[in-house]
Amino acid sequence: MNIIIVDDDCLVSGALKTILEVNGDIQVTAVGADGREAIELYRKYRPDVLLMDIRMKEMNGLDAAGEILREFPDAKILLLTTFSDDEYIIKALRLGAKGYLLKQDYASILPALRAVDSGQIVFGHEIVRKLPDLIQKKTPLDYSEYEINDREYEIIQWIAEGLSNKEIAAKMFLSEGTVRNYLSSILDKLSLRDRTQIAVFYYQHR
């Protein structure tokens, strides 16, 4: 897995590089210090995953992620945040970044990178707990208007909790393939792009 690390604290990026490259299957292709550099490095190296801080001096990670995702819609971006970044979490969700972790939780970064690389969306547990309070609630939605059935609605709820297809399949006694089929149907019915948007949609309309 080739990754790029972008953080304006060289001690953090250096520590992350050291920790990650201990694993033989991970190569840190480049290290950057701000959002503008992240965009340039992404264009140059097209990494499997971009690991990027949100708060940076010259250009923040959200603005950089937005530009990268407009140019490369399939980009896999894992954002790092802190407890004080509540106002940024929702913006990150809406942009379509693939992961959101607390910066202090070093132990979760490696498994999160692997999950994002394999196509999953990663929510830190603390962020999942914050979502209902962070997203402005609206009038409860009648999902039947979108032809969403009970089983699809249950899958939407599990996605909003941050569960993977495998975990949802185990809870609902379905195959992963069946869950993927339901997911495709949900995305089509709600005119959404990915799992992240499903989670945001769910919390917005509770």
Buried (B, 14 or more C-beta within 10 A) or exposed (E): BBBBBBBBEEEBBEBBBEBBEEEEEBEBBBBBBBBBBBBEBBEEBEBBBBBBBBBBEEBBBBBBBBBBBEEBEEBBBBBBBEEEBEEBBBBBBBBBBBBBBBBEEBEBBBEBBBBBBEEBBBBBEBBBEBBEEBBEEEEEBEBEEBEBBEEBBBBBBBBBBBBBBEBBBEBBEBEBEBBBEBBEBBBEBBEBEBBBBBBBBBBBBE
